[in-house]
Each structure stands twice: as structure tokens, then as C-alpha cells.
Amino acid sequence: MRPISTLVPDSIRKQLAGDATLGAGNFLAFALANSPAPDSPILTLEKPLRTFFGWEGALLSLNQLDQLSSVYARWYRSRGVEAGDPVGVYLDDGIEYLIHYLALTQLGAIGV
């Protein structure tokens, strides 16, 4: 059985490259909307990610990134973070920076 390709066809990539509404704050939504396999792993982590709410894994799909960042966004919002707020993020190297970035941009906040 051949693995499912997670690559977006060139025609769609060219279309996205010319879309002026695509940016850092909404790229995940565009990726999810255009992915041929949003549940297939796209990231293999060197060491498993362990979240503050007990999830653990070493493979991440676009849908998992979206779900994780949404949980983190709710956590930030519950602590009063709002659009435009600068939020200091200091972590070990790894995927958590991306997850926090995605969570903060969902809120319109700024990771610093």
C-alpha cells in the first residue's frame, strides 16, 4: 500500500502563492482547507511532545496541530490574553513554539 501524500498539487500551491489574504496568522486554516490528507502525519518529532493536559505524541498531522493550538488558545484566553497583547513565550527548542504561536495568533495576540 502506498502512503497517502500530504503534498498539495503545484496548481494549488501557485494559487495560494498569489493569494494576498494568506499570511502568518491564517496559514494553518489555508493548509487544512487545501490538504489532501489533513489527518496524515506531516511532522515527526525527535522526542515526544507532552502537553500540559496530558496528550503525548511524536507524530503530528495538520488536524492535530489545529486541535492542539485551539486547546492552548483557550488556555491563554482563560488567563485574560486578548488581541494585541504581547505574550512572552520561553520554551525548550521544539514544536511547542509553533503550537504556542498558532494559539496566540488565533487570539490576535503576539508571541514575543
Protein Blocks (a to p, Z undefined) as FASTA:
>chain_A
ZZddfbdcfklmmmmmmmmkbcfklmmmmmmmmpcblmbcfbdcfbacddfkopacfbdc
fklmmmmmmmmmmmmmmnopaehiacdddddedjklmmmmmmmmmnopacZZ
